[in-house]
Amino acid sequence: MEHLEHSSAVRIPKIAYNFDEATEASGLSRSTLRRLIQQGKLLSVEVGRRRLIPRAALERLVTEGAA
């Protein structure tokens, strides 16, 4: 059986981020992300006990703004 090296594995892009990842990806603070979610300007989904922000929703916010 062939041994696969982890370092050569293909990275699969995330389709959703937790708050820390969304903060890093967008440059926005956690409190700003939470406020935008509460205002209905940023979509988030609850999966089990986790709240995730879809990548597409975050990209839309950054490119179109939160008008």
C-alpha positions as CSV (number, residue, x, y, z in Angstrom):
1,M,0.0,0.0,0.0
2,E,1.3,3.4,-0.9
3,H,1.9,6.0,1.8
4,L,0.4,9.5,1.1
5,E,2.3,12.5,2.3
6,H,0.2,15.1,4.1
7,S,2.3,17.9,2.9
8,S,1.4,17.2,-0.7
9,A,-2.3,17.1,0.0
10,V,-4.6,19.5,-2.0
11,R,-6.2,22.1,0.1
12,I,-9.9,22.3,-0.2
13,P,-11.3,25.8,0.1
14,K,-13.7,26.3,3.0
15,I,-17.3,27.0,2.1
16,A,-18.0,28.5,5.6
17,Y,-16.0,30.2,8.3
18,N,-16.2,30.3,12.1
19,F,-16.0,33.8,13.6
20,D,-12.2,33.7,14.0
21,E,-11.7,32.7,10.4
22,A,-14.3,35.2,9.1
23,T,-12.5,38.0,11.1
24,E,-9.2,37.0,9.6
25,A,-10.6,36.6,6.1
26,S,-12.5,39.9,6.1
27,G,-10.5,42.2,8.3
28,L,-13.6,43.0,10.3
29,S,-13.9,42.6,14.0
30,R,-16.0,39.9,15.7
31,S,-18.3,42.6,17.1
32,T,-18.8,44.1,13.7
33,L,-19.6,40.6,12.2
34,R,-22.1,39.9,15.0
35,R,-23.8,43.3,14.6
36,L,-24.1,42.8,10.8
37,I,-25.7,39.3,11.5
38,Q,-28.1,40.8,14.0
39,Q,-29.1,43.5,11.5
40,G,-29.7,40.9,8.8
41,K,-26.9,42.3,6.6
42,L,-24.7,39.1,6.9
43,L,-26.0,35.6,6.6
44,S,-24.9,33.1,9.2
45,V,-26.0,29.5,9.8
46,E,-26.2,27.4,12.9
47,V,-24.8,23.9,12.5
48,G,-25.2,22.0,15.8
49,R,-23.8,24.4,18.4
50,R,-21.6,26.3,15.9
51,R,-22.4,29.4,14.1
52,L,-20.8,29.6,10.6
53,I,-20.6,32.4,8.0
54,P,-20.8,31.1,4.4
55,R,-17.9,32.3,2.4
56,A,-20.2,33.6,-0.4
57,A,-22.1,35.8,2.2
58,L,-18.8,37.2,3.4
59,E,-17.5,37.8,-0.1
60,R,-20.8,39.5,-1.0
61,L,-20.6,41.8,2.1
62,V,-17.0,42.8,1.3
63,T,-17.7,43.5,-2.5
64,E,-21.1,45.0,-2.2
65,G,-21.0,46.6,1.2
66,A,-23.6,46.5,4.0
67,A,-25.8,49.2,2.7
